[in-house]
Amino acid sequence: MTYNHRLATLEDHKTLAPLMSEFFADRAKVDPSIVIKDNFNFENYAAYQLLQPLNFTWILEHENGQQKTAVGFMSIYFYDEAPPPNEPASLMDRHNFGHPLKPRRVGSVLGIYIQEEHRLADNVKLLVNSAFKKAAEMKVTDIDVLISEDQTGMQALVTRLGFKKVATQYIQRFTIPENTELPSLYPPHPELELPELPPVPSALPLKDIKTQELVRNSQGEVVFHYPLLNEKGEPILSSEGLPIYPTPLLDLDTNQYIFDHDKLVVYPVLYDEKGNIFEYQGLVQFHPPVYEIIGGKPQPKKDQNGKYVFAEVEKNPDGSIVRTPEGYPVFKSQF
């Protein structure tokens, strides 16, 4: 049998959904604290995970002739235990008082799952080695992974790969009667000086992806991420009843937001042939950026007027949008 693995993209969320469902079902068999919600939408969950900027997921595929079948995945999330370097002094002091350990740069494995008939040591290594490479790229100090008690083979394998067992987790499950008055378990939030009010109620203050600081323009003003608005200045809602926030354009090298004359550059929303906002699996779709290679690196392309270029969607002779067999819109080349 032949196997390969690849980094997942948003287009893979429908493929990942059943594997993630199986992963949680397996965990629930041995962990009484895991109770999956009724009719939970794992396609939306997979899409949500793939959209997170510091989450990475690899898919394990089984090749049988010309057919490829997804049989496993591994997801890892990267974070820094240290507070952002420019956090307000009051919060920095609070953090220092309450954290006796030196902060780590962590790659935390959110899940690793391979269907039982494909659980070969080499397949696990394919996924784990991908995580190692990404961890080296992200300059982390530690990788954390939680493995179920029944997965003794996986425990032995990661031990051989250099992981050290540092704890054993025990769970005691309690049943709380319905209609019980519950004391709050939410900690009080520190008092923060709020930035200026957003121009429209649904506008969100933009934060730096790396530092989580408020992003400011050249005038020192907080930059807000606007939802799509109608003629009355009201947010346009998706089929899920939520405001639609266009995806900001990022510099692939620095992971910084791109601005044009102090205005945040965002992906244009995709409309269908009837002028309606195009959604796929409940997610609003946008025109992706076009790139060109400059100095050996991909950079967002600009037209002759200095405007950023976004990929057009492929259309059929009748003007309808070309779609993949799964229904995803097909865009023209991004290079």
CORMO-V614521 format. One record per helix or strand of 2 or more residues. SS is the DSSP state (hx for helix, st for strand). FROM is the first residue (numbers start at 0). TO is the last residue. If there is no record, write none. Layout:
[[SS/FROM/TO] [SS/FROM/TO]]
This chain:
[[st/1/6] [hx/9/29] [hx/41/50] [st/54/63] [st/66/79] [hx/88/97] [st/104/113] [hx/115/117] [hx/120/137] [st/141/144] [hx/151/159] [st/203/204] [st/223/224] [st/258/259] [st/262/263] [st/278/279] [st/282/283] [st/290/293] [st/296/299]]
